Amino acid sequence: MQILLTNDDGIFAPGLAAIYKKLVKIGDVTVVAPAGSRSGASHSITYSRPLVYNKVDINGQFVGFSIEGSPADCVKLAVMQLHEGPIDLLVAGINNGANAGINVYYSGTVAAAMEGAFLKIPAVAMSLSVEAPGVPGDFEKAAKYCVDILKKLIPLKSGDVININVPQLSKGEPKGVRVVPQSSKGFDEYYIPQKNEQGQTVFQLTGNHHRLDDNPTDTTSLELGFITVTALASDMTNHERTHQLKKIKWQAASSSD
């Protein structure tokens, strides 16, 4: 199995190294990841300048391609230029921080998986919930959970995007695995006004936990200590609403209006 591994925390991130060690046991792994952190890059791509890439040694564990670009850039460049032959599976992660609720739209990790779907490659995004301040995430343990789930998902279909989130492991072993929908709610977030060196008022975005749902969703289930598995779609069309709109008797605007 040919596996493409990427992330949005950067090629030197511990989450990427942890899942790499698990993935090499089930396939040939090619690493193509951003040179530095691109968290929150969403599905941005670079088109106004050339992409710089380098081969880098990651602490003697493996050699990968470091890209001066976004996670989506990494996937596009890997598929079109850097990887010889077809790719059977794309893995993005393990991200430092959950990618659940509306964070799915901001996430470079999920965007990398979506780019794989656009290119007809089955993709899995993997994330670990952030621990309390000063407490490092246990990516080695998270990698074990993620690869166990991955083995049950394989074989995935062309265009599949599966989003896996692991809860805070400092609170104990996960209570189990829940297959749940994505929440439409975000963080309880707000801006803090500050003064910069020039005396200008600037605003720093901050926030606390996700807003929770009454019914089981990814955010609520994570808060309760479950690993969540969510199937995402690369097609953002609201097909029901589109069908309703087709019933309207549309008429082109007159040039005299």
Secondary structure by P-SEA (a helix, b strand, c coil): cbbbbccccccccaaaaaaaaaaaaccbbbbbbbccccccccccccccbbbbbbbbbccccbbbbbbcccaaaaaaaaaccccccccccccccccccccccccccccaaaaaaaaaaaacccbbbbbbcccccccccaaaaaaaaaaaaaaaacccccbbbbbbbbccccccccccccccccccccccbbbbbbcccccbbbbbbbbccccccccccaaaaaaaccbbbbbbbccccaaaaaaaaaacccccccccc
